[in-house]
Each structure stands twice: as structure tokens, then as C-alpha cells.
């Protein structure tokens, strides 16, 4: 948006003021009229073309006041006696237009200030009133009273002397706009210059009307013209939009300059009232009223400042004890409440119960819809929880998606369990968010303490029980018992030991054979990670893999296992005689690795470094792992499949087993879980399920690997049913690379 109209008006104003003394008197009238009309055009242009439609109200006021000022000036020029000095009754006629014009100007600046400065505790507007009252008192004593004594002015003549007071208020309002934070826009400075021109013109007009000095009318009118041009330029400049935009401000301490200004504002009229003698009863009444208004305003400012400080202290205390997003009590207030309840619980035989609630798969909400929707969900959960509990209970938000409900009730009651069950039922109803209906579940840990209790210890116990509920399948609650504390200690010990295990060489790979059921030939191996700790001994993968998943250590360890396995397979394939069946290697991919975009590039690097064909590398994923974040997993799997890597679904039948998802996923292999294989061949109940899976896989063009094949009965039955591959202790248990070479006559050393 162009700035040219605004700066042209500024240039016109500067020229009008600068060239006025040297121009012939015959040009003064036309130049003033042209300047006023140009300023008026600038105001209308800014209102209609520059201001945003939603913010046009103050600019409409500016345009209206310009039209009223223009009407007043025209009336003063055309009505006989309206421009005489001293004023005659005819002077009231142009004031009919000019006074509303000033009021509209004040309304426009006040509206801008209200938009720009939203903090009700800022006392700037009170200071503006103080300055206006001081100006009114000073004007009365040094302009109005001398004019009355000298020229015998009457009421309608006295009214004209108060225009400079109005101008002072306008100046103060513009200054407050400048102090309202944000950038000092050119439009703001132009308004300040225009208000200064109006003040100077009205002040000189008042001095002229009171016969206090002989001032030519043309010098006054050129100031009005300059004010018009400045107001027009301010309205036409693109920066005028910032004057109605909210600005972030911080109400700071009272500066030295502002303190001095307030002191001068108070002392000047009081001193003048004392020093200057009274000229009559009317003078005394006006002085008393103005000084009383000053005192009341100062008193209001003191009360306002005190209340603002009290509100600020209250807000600080609330921010320290409440969550900013949900406005629920936070961990600090929860700890204080538990301590207070604990002191009273011993005497009243009360029991303190905590319900530690964590939203299940909340990260998926953030990842799928964004953090704004996640925040909506947290606020909706907070509202629903708050509406469920008793008024004596406490709902707190203690973390990202973690809430705690504190209860107090009779010892040995089942209050906590009842509330936990009721809350789980609450989550069966969807939450109505901006993206539609969203359903989430929650896991709840319950901990109790009879009598006094350490807040941190009770919160920790409830948190531990919550993880037990998550481990049990989520959407449930679990009670804390001391064995959980021991489990937590063991888990922490395991986590600390696992950190650095890879660097210390404690992790190693084992390989279990996968055999072609039809021919009995070796088809490849599944790589399994194992951990041998110097003090803990051989740690079961059932213990350390979940810890590695939760802590993210699985990403680094999984990357190492992928490279180690591919290098080993490359060595074995190179040692195979010509014409031998090419082997594959199957590597498990964790949920964390699926979410990591680095997985695709890591696979490419491994294939390039080892020279393996892509189809020789199988990557195994679990159904539940894919369902954790289906869209993200699908994107990663599609990229891997595009490379040519063989994708396999591990433990098929134990997770979601959704045919629609299986059809969408770019998989080539289905690995049938050992729990279905264990009783085949003996007319077990799972035989029909296995037949169905084999038929489904055949229809989808997928090959099937049966896990847990331990007997010849298993093998023979699966072979008859058309199963493709088998894996289990019948063919060999997981062994280190050197042991595999001896058992399967591969005859090559493991890579260093």
C-alpha cells in the first residue's frame, strides 16, 4: 500500500507553515482552504481505502470530526460576527460544529487506545485526566480570569477560552497511544503533530480573544490548516492500521520523569491558586471545584495502584499454583494440599487417595491433528474431570497429558476404586473438538496413604501404578502395592545398565534358522538381540526390550543390529557354493524405529555397504506397532517396500489382525504366532484359525512363516496345509554366528 498520499500532505503542511510569512495576504485564504480540503480528502481516503473494515470505527470518527471542523470554519467565515474578537454571541454558532468535532476526536483517540492498550491496570489514562485538570486550572487562572477582568467577557466568550484545555487532553491521548507499546508508527507522530497544531492555534485564539496580545488571525488559521493536513496524512499513511492493533505492554515501575510530571501537575495549579489573588466568588468556586477534582483524581490513582498491585500479586500466586492451559491446580498446590490433608487425617482417621491419570496414545493426537487440537483435548478432559468429583476433592494437571485426582475419605473404603471406574466410563464418551468427535482412553494408577503422607512419595506410587495399568493393556486402573516399588527399582537399575551396553560390547546378535517346509532347505535366519551383563548375567529380551523401547535406546541398538546382521549375511552368502539357495536375513524393527525417518536412509546405507540385494533383507514389524501410528508407519513401510526390501508382519494373530490394514500394508510375509502353532496336528482348537490364515495369505499373495515349530507333528501338519516356511527349535535355537556356522555347515568366520 502506497505511502505517497500521506507524505504529499505532510509536504503541503510544511510548505504552508514555512511559506506563510512571505506569501501575499491575498493568497492566504485560498491556500488555507486548499489545505483544509486536502486534509479532509486524506481522512476520507484513509477511512475508506486504508483502514481494515473491522477497525474503521475510530477512523469514521476522525473523518466526521474533520467534516464538523470544516463546517465550523466555513460558518465562522460566512456568519457575520462569528469570527469577531472579542467574541460576540454569534461565536456560539460555529461552536455548534466545533465542540462535537473535538468530542469525536477524543472518542477516536480513546477507541484507538482501548484497542491498542488492553491492560486495565495501566494508570496512563488517569495521568491524562490529571494533566487535563491541571491545564484547565492553569487556563482558568492565567487566561480566563485576566480576560474577564480586562475585557469583561461574558459566558459565551469564556467558553472559547477552554478550547486549549481540550487540545491538551487530545495531546495526552496521542502521547498515551505512543506509550502503549509496539512500534512508533509514522501515523502516530503525524497525529501528535496535528494535535500540537490545534493546541497552538486554539491557545493563540484564546489570547487574541482575551485582548492579551494582538495576534493576526491569518497566523492562527495557518496552524489549523497544518493540523488538518497532519490529521489527513496520519489517516492516509499505511501505518495507521497499527493504531488499532493490540500491543503487548508491561506495566512497569513509575519512572522518574513520570513522577516529576505528576508532581508538577499537582503543584502548579495548587501553587497558582495560592499565589494568584481571587477576583470574586465565581473565581473561588471554580478554583475549589478544579482543585477538588484534582484531589479526587489523585485519590483514585492511589486506590487504583493499590488494587492493581493486589491483583498482580494474586495473579502471581495463581500462576505459581495453577496450570496455565487448563487453569487446574498444579503439582505444587497438590503437594501443599496433601500435606494439609495429611496433618488432619491422623486425627480424623481419614485416608488420602491419589488417582494418577495418563491419556493413552495422546502423542498420536498431537502428531495427527497438531498441538492446538491436543490442547483442546486437554482442556476438555480437565472440564470433564472437574465436573465428576466432589467439591472437597482436587483435580490437578501435573504434566503434559497427566492428571491427578486427590481424594480424602474414610480408611479402608473403596472410594478411590469407585472413582477410577467412573472416570474410565467417562472416557467412553467422545470429546467434541474443532476437528470433530475424538475418543481417547486413559490409564489410572491408584495409591493410598492412611494418616500423614509424603506428597512426592504418594504421587510417585500412583505414577508407578499407572504404568502397571498401561502394561496391562491400557484403559484400566491399577492399585499400588509395595512390589511395584521393587519392580520400579529393578526397572531403573535395568535402564541404567542398558545405557552404554552397546558401547561396552554387551549386546550381541543370535541367529535362528528359517526353513522351507516343502524342501527342508535353509532359507535364511531371523536375527535376535541378546544382552550379557557382567553383573546381571544374561538378561531376557522380555525384560530389556520394553525398557529400550520406552527410553528410545532401541533406535541406536536396532540400527546396530541391522548393520551387524546384514554384514553377517553378506559374508555367509559370499561363502555359499555356486547354485546354492540364496539366504535372507530377517531383522525386527521396533515402533520407535518405524517413527524415525532415519530408518529408510539407514536401510539404503546398509544395502549399499554390504552389496546385498534388497529382497535378501526382511524387516519384521508387529501389528500393534503399526497401529500405534498407522499413517506414519504406512508412509515409512511404503518407502522401504519401494526400495525392494521384503516386509513381514510378526506375531500375526495376536494384535489387531485387521484384514483391511493387512491389505493396505505393503507386506510380503506373514509370520504366524507360536501360540497358534503349539497345538496343530493334534486336532487342537487353533487348527481352524491356522487354516484360515493360510487361506487368507494365499488369497492375498503372501507367504507364511510358522513360528514355534518344535515337533515333527507340527512340521508335517503345516506342510500338508501348504505353509511355506517354518521356524522353531525343531530346526535350531538362536545361536551366535560362529555356532550357526558349525551347526549349519556354513563354514565361514563371522565378520570382525
N, C-alpha and C positions, 0 to 999 in steps of 0.2 A: 504494500500500500504506500502511495507516494507521500512524501513529506513536503513537497513543493508548495502547496497552498498555505501551509502553516508558516513557512519561512518567508513567503512573499508578504503575508500580513505583518509579520514581525518587522520586515524591512520597511514596510509602509509606515508603521508606527514610529520607528526610529527616525525616518525622514521627516515625518510630521512634527515630531518634537524638536528635531535638530534644525530644520529649515524655517520654523515658525518666526523666529526673530528677524529674519532677513527678507521674508516674503511681504509683498504689499498687502495692506489691510483688505483690499478688495477680493483677494484670493482666500482669506481665512474661512469665510463661510462655506464656499464650495468644497474646500479641502476637508473641513470638518465633516460636512455631510457625506462626502465620498468615503471618508474613513469609517464613519459610523455604519454606512450601508455595507461596506466590505466586511467589517467585523461581524455584522448581522448575518451576512452570507456564510461566513466561516462557521458561525454557531449552527446554522441550519444544515450546512454540509456535514459537519461532524456528527450531528444528531442522526441524520438520515442515512449517511453513507459510511461512516467510520465506526460508530458505536455498534456493539452487538445488540441484536433485538431484545435479548433478555435483560440488558443493562442500560436501556435507553431512558429510564425514568429521570435520573438526575440531569441528563443532557436535554431532555424536554424542558425541565425547569430552567436551565441556562438559556435555551432559545426563547422561552416565554418571558424571562426577565429582560432579555435583550429587546424584545418587541415592546415591553412596557417602558423601558428606559427610552427607547426611540420615540414612543408616543408621548412621554413626558417632555422630552427635549423639543419635539415639534409643537406641543401645546405651549411650552414656555416661550417659543419664538412667535407663535401666532396670536395668543390671547393677550390683549392689551393689559399691561401692568403685571403680568405673571412673572416677568424677569426683572422687575424693578428692585433697586436696592436703596434704602431698606425695604424689606418685603411688604407688599400690600395684601389684602385678603385674597386677591387673585392668585397669589403664590400657592394657595392650597389646591388649586385646580391641577397643575402638573404633579403635585404630590399624590394625587389620587392614583396616578400610574407609577410614580417612582417608589413610593413606600412598598406596595405589593411586589415591585421588582426586586427591591432589597430582600424582602422576606423570602421570595423564591430563590434568590441567590444563596441565602443562608440555608434554605431547605436542600438545595442541590449539594452544597458542600457537606452538609450534615449526612445526607444519604450516601455520598461517596465515603465519608469517614466511617459510617456504620458498616458498609461493605468491606472496606479496607482494613478496619481495626475491629475485630470481633471480641476482644477481651474486655469484659465488663469491669475488671478490676483496674484498668488503666485510668488514672485520675486526670488525664490530659484535658478532658472536656471541662472538668471542674476548674482547672487552671485557666481555661479560656474564659469562663464566666468571671473569674476574679479579675482578669485583665480588662474585660468589658466593663465591669462595675467601676474599676479604678479609672478607666478612661471616661466614663460617664461623670464620675465625681469631679475629676480634674476639668473636664469640659464645662461643667456647670459653674465651677468656681472661677475659672480663668477666661472663659469665653462668654457664657450666657449672662452671668451677673454683670460683668463690665459692660456688655452690650445693652442690657436693660438700663443700667444707671446712666449710660452715655446717650443712648438714642431713645430710651423709653419704649422698648419693644413690647408688643402685646403677645397674646398666646400664639396666634398663627405664625408670628415672626420667630418666636422662641423655638417652635417645632423644627425650623430649618437648621438650628444650631446643633441638633442631635445627630445629624447625618454622619459626622466624623466618628461618633461612638459606634454606629452600626458598621462603619468601614473597619474600625479596629476589630470588632467581632469577626468580620469576614476574613481579615488578615490572620487572626488567631486560628480560625478554622483551616485556612490553607496551610498554615505552618504545621498544624496537627496532622494534616494529610501527609506532609513531608516527613513527619516524625513517626508515621505509622508503619515503619518497616518497609522492606523491599527497595527497589531501585528509585533513585530520584529522577523521575521521568521528566523530559523536557516540558511536557504539558503542565506538570506541576509548577515548574519555575515560571512558565508563562502566566498561569493563574495568579501566582504570587505578584508578578509584575503588574498585572491588570488591577488587582486589589490595591496595590500601592498607588497606582494612578488615581483610582477612585477616591482613596483616602486623601491624597494630596489635593485633588480638585474640590472635594467637599470641605476640607479644612480651610482652604483659601476662600471658598464661597462664604463660609461662616464668618471668617474675619472681615470680609468685604461687607456682608450684610450688617455686621455689628459696628460698622464705621471704625474698626480698629486699625485699618490700613487701607490705602487706596490701591486696589489691585485691579488691573484691566480684565474685563470679562473674557477677552479672547485668550488670555493666558490660562484661564480656568477651563475654558471649553476644549482647548487642545489636549489637556490632561484627560478629559472624558473621552475624547477621540482615541487617545493612546490606550485607555482602559478597554474600550470597545475592541480595538484591533488585537490586543493581547488576549482577551477572552475568546475572540474568534479564532486566533492562532492556536490557543490551547485546545479548543474543541476540534479543530481540523487536524491536529497532529496525531499520527497513529498511536503514540504512547498514551493517548487519553484512555485507552482500554484498560491500562494497568491501574487507573484510579478507582475502578470498581471491582478489582480482583482482591480477594482476601490475602493479607500478608501475614507471615509468621513473625510475631513480635515477642519479645521477652520484657516484661515489666521489671526494670532493674531498680537499683537504689536511686534515691533522689540526688541528681548531680549538683555540683557546687553552683554552676551557672543558673540552674533552675531554682535552687534555694534562694540565691541572691535576687532573682526576678520576682519570686513570691514575696520576699521581704520588701522590695521596692514598691511592688503593687500595693501592699498593705500600708506601708509607712507614708507613701506620697499623698494619698487622699486624706489620711488622718492628720498628717502634718499641715497640709494645706487648710484643712478645716479649722485647725487651731490657730494658725498664723494669720489667715485672712479674716478680717472682721466681718460680722454678719451685716447684711444690708436690709434685713427685715424678717418678719415672721415666716413668709413663704420660703425665703432662703434657708432659714433654720430648719424648717420641716423637711425640705428636700435633702439637706445635708444629713439630717438624722436618719432619714429613710435609706439613703445610699450607704451610709456607714453601717447601719443595722444589716442591710443586705450583705455587705462585706463580711461582717462578723458571722452571720448565719452560714454563708458560703464556706468560710474557713472552718467553722464547726462541723459542717457537713463533710468537708475534706478530711478532717481528723477522724471522724466516725467511719468514713468510707475506707480510709487507710487501715484503721484498726480491723474492720470487718474483712478487708481483703487479706490482711495478714493471717487472720484466724482461718479463713477459707483455704489459704495456701498451706498452712500447717496441717489442716485436716486432710487436704488432698495428698500431701506428702505422706502422712501416716497411712492413708488408704492405699496409696501406691506401694508402700512398703509391705502391706499385709494382704493385698488382693492382686489377682491376676489381671493384666491389662486387657486381654482379649475377652474373657468371659465374665469379668468382674466377680469371680468367685474368690473366696479366701485362698491364700497360697500356703506353701509349706511352712512358712514362719508362723502364720496365725494358727495353723493346725497344731504345730508343736506347742505353742502357748496354751491352746485350748486343752490339749491332752494333759499338760502339766496342771492346769487349773482343775480339770475333772479328776485327775489322779489324787490331788490333795483332798478332795471331798469324797472320793469313792471309798476310802478306807473306813470312814465313819458311817457311811450310809450303805455299806456292803453292795456297792454298785460295781458293775463290770463294764470296762471300756472295750468297745469292739471297733476295729477298722476294716473297711472293705476297700481293697486296692483294686481299682478297675482299669483295665487297659483295653483299648479298642483293637479288635482283631483286623489285621491287614489294613491298617489305616494308611500306610505308605502307598498302597495301591490307589486310594482316593486322591492323594496329592499328586501322584505320578500321572493319573489318568485325566483328572479334571483341573489340576492346578491347586496351589496353596490357598487361593481365595475360597474355593469350594471347601477345602479342608477346614479352613477357619469357620465357615458357615456350619459345617457339621459339628465342630467342637462346641460352638455356641448353642446349637440345637440340643446336643447331648447335655450340656450344662443346664439348660432350661428344663429338660425332661427330668433330670435327676433332682433338681431343686424342687420340682412340683410333686415329687414322690415321697420325700422324707417328712418327718415331723419337724415342727418349728424348733424343737430343742436339739435337733441333730445338725450336723455340719457337713456341707459338700464343698470339697476343695479341688482345685486343679494344681497338681504338683509337678507336671511335666508336659511334654508335647501332647500326647494323647492319653495321659494318665490322670485319673481322678481318684480321690479318696473320700469315702463317706465315714464320718466318725459318729458312733452311737454310744449311748450310755443307758444301761438297763440293769435289771436285777441279775445277780450272779446265777450261773447255770441255766440261763434262759436260752431259747433258740431264736432270739430276736435277730441276730446277725444273719443266720442262715435263711430266715424268712425274708428278710430284706434283700439278700443276694438273689434268692429265687424270683422275687418280684421284679427286681431290676433286669434280670435276664429276660423275663417276659416282656418288659418294656421295649427291649430291642427287637422283638419280633415285628413291631410296627415300623413301617418305613419312615424316614425323615424326609420332609418336604423341603428340598433345597432349590436353588436357582436353576440347577440342571435337571430337576425332576425328582422323583422318588428314589431315595438311596437307602438300602438296607445294609446295616453292619451288625456284627455281633460283638460280644465283649467277653473277656476272661476276668474272673474276680478271685482275688485271694483274701481270705478272712483270717484275721488274727485277733486274739482277745487277751485282756490282762485284767486280773482282779486286783483292786486297790491301786496304789501308785504304780506308775509305769514310766519308763524312759521313752520319750516320744520317738526318737530316732530308732530305737530298738524295735518298737512296735510297728513303725512304718516299714522297717526292713523286713520284719517277719511277714507282714501282709504282702509285701512285694514278692518275697520268696514263694509264698503260697500261690500267688497269681501265676508265677512261672510254672508251678505244678499244674495249674488248670490249663495253661496253654499246652503243656506237654501231653496232657490227657486228650487233646483234640480240639481245644478252644471252645468257646460258647458254653462255659461251665464255671462253677466256682469250686474252690478247694480250701479246706481248713488247714491252718498251720499246725504242725507238731514239731517237736524238737528234732526228729530225724531229718526233717527238711533242712534244718540249720546245718546238720552234719553233711548232708548232700551238697549244700551250697558251699561249705568249706572245701569239700572234696573237689567240687567243680572249679572253684577258684584256684586250687592247687594245680589241677589239671591244666587250666588255661595258662597259668604262669609257666608251667613246664613245657607246654606246647609252643610257646613263643621262643623262637630260636632253635627249635628242634630240627628244622630243615638245615639251618646253617651248621649245626653241630653234627650233622650226618646221622641223626637218629631215625629219620624216615627212610623207608626203603620200599621197593616195588616187588610184588609177587605176581605170579602168572598162573592162571588156571586154564587148562585146555578146553577148547570148544570143538566138538567132533561132528562130522557129517554122519547122520544116522543111517543113511542109505548105504554108504560105502565103508563106514568106520574109519575114514581118513581124518587126519588132523586138519582142521580148517583155520584155526587161529587160537588166540588167547585173550582172556579178559585180564586186565591189569588191576590189581587191588593194592591199595596203600596200607602199609603196616608201620607200627611205631614201636621201637625198642628203646625204653628209657633206662638209663643206668641205675636208677633207684626204684622206679615204679615197675620196671620189668616190661614185659610185653603188654601193651595197653590195647584193649579191644577197640576195633573201629566203631563199635556201637557206642563207645564212651567218648572217643576223641573227635569223631567226625561231626557230631552235632555241635560240639564246642567250637570247632574250626569254622563251621558254617555261621554260627552266631557272631563270632568275633571278626569274621572276614578273612581269617588266616587261610581258609580253604582256597582263596583265589591264587595266592602265591604257591601253595602246596600243589594245587591242581595243575598249574602251569608247569611246575617241575615234573610232575608225574606224566603229563602229556609228552614232554620232550624226552624224558627218560625212556618211556615205553616205545615211542617212535624210533629212537636211536637203536634200541634193542631189537625191534622187529626188522629194521633195515639190515642189521648185522646177521640176523637169522636168515632172512630171505637171500642175502648175498651168498650164504654158505650152502644153500639148498642146491641139490644137483639139477642140471637142466631137465626140464619137463616135469619137475615136482610141482605138486599143488601149491599155488601161492598162498602164503599165510596172511591173515589180518590181525590187527590188534584192536581190542575194544577198551575204551577208557571212559570212566564215569565222569560226567560233568555235573557240577553242583548247581543249585539255584543261584547262588551268588555269581558263579561264572557266567550263567546264562544272562544275567542282568548286566554283566560287564562287557561293554562294546569291544574291549581288548581281545576277547576270545577269538573273534574272526581273524584278526591280524595275527594272533599267536599261532593259529592253525596254519595259516598261509606260510608263516616263517618256518614252522616245523616241517611242513611238506617240502619246502624249498631246501632246507638244510639237509634233510635225510634222503631226498630223492624218491620218497615213497609215492606211489600212485594214490590219488585221493580216496579211491574206493577201498584201499587197504586199511584206512583209518576209520574205525567205528567210534562214534561218540554216543554214550548211553545217557539218556535223560529219564527222569521219573515223571509219571503222570502228575503227581502232586506238585512237583517242582515247576512244571509248565503252567499249571493252573494258578500258581502264586501270582503270576503276572502274565496272562496268556498273550496279550498283544505284543509286549516286549519280547517274550520268548519266541513267538512266531516269527517276528522280524529277524532275530538272530539265527534261528534254525533255517529260515529260508536262505539267508546269505551263505550259511555253511553248506546247505544242500546244493546251492548254485556252484560252489567250488567243486563239488563232486564227492564230498565226504558222505559216508554211509551213516544214517541216523537210526538209532534203536531206542524203543521205549522199554525201559527196565521195569521189572516187578509188575508187569501188566496184570490187571485184575484187582490190585489192592488199593488203587486210587480212585479217580473219577470214572475211568473206563467208559468215557463218553464216545460213542461211535462218531458223532458229528465232529468232535475235536480231533479224533484219530484220523478222520478223513481229511481234515484241514491241515494237519501237521505234515510236513514233508519228511515222513519216516519210511524206512525200507525194511526194518526188522522189528518184530515184537518178541520180547523176552517174557515167557510165561513164568509167573512167580512160583517158587518151590512149594508154597502152601497148597497149590492145586495139583502138583505132580506127586506129592508124597503118598497118595493112596490109589493112584491109577494102576490098572492091571489086576486089581483085587475086587472089582465091582464096587469101588468106593463112590461116595456121593458126588465127588468132583469130576468124575469121568465125563458126564454130560456137558459140564462147563468147558472142559478142555476141548471136547469135540466141537462145541460151538465156536470157541476162539479160533481153532484151526480152520473151520469152515469160513468164518468171517475174514481171517487173514488171507485165505486163498482167494476169496471174492475181491479183496482189495489189492491183490497182487503183492502181498507182504510175505516175507519168510518168518518162520517162528523158531526161536531157540527156547528149549525147555530147560529151566534151571532146577537144580536139586535132584538130578538123576543119580540115584545111589545104588540101584539094583538092576539086574538083568531083566527082571519083570517090568520095571519102569521102561527100560530101553526098548524091549520088544513090543510092548503095547503102543508106545509112542511111534515106533517105526511103522507099525501096521496102520495107525491112524494118519500117517502121512506127514508127521512132524519133520522139519528139515534138519535141525541141529540140536545137539544136547550138550549140557554142561553139568558137571557134578562130580562127587567123589568116586563114582564108578570109573571115571576116566582120569582122575587125579585131583589132588587137593592143590590149593595155591602154594607155589614154591618160588624161591628166589631163582634168578636167571641161571645160575650155574647148576642148580639142582634140576631145573627143567631140561637143560641140555643133556644131562645124563639119563633122565627118565624117558625122554622122547627122542634120544639119539640125534640131537641137533648138532652136537659136536663142535661148537664154536665158543670162544671165550666171550664173556659179557663185555660190553664197551666200557672203557675207563671213564 
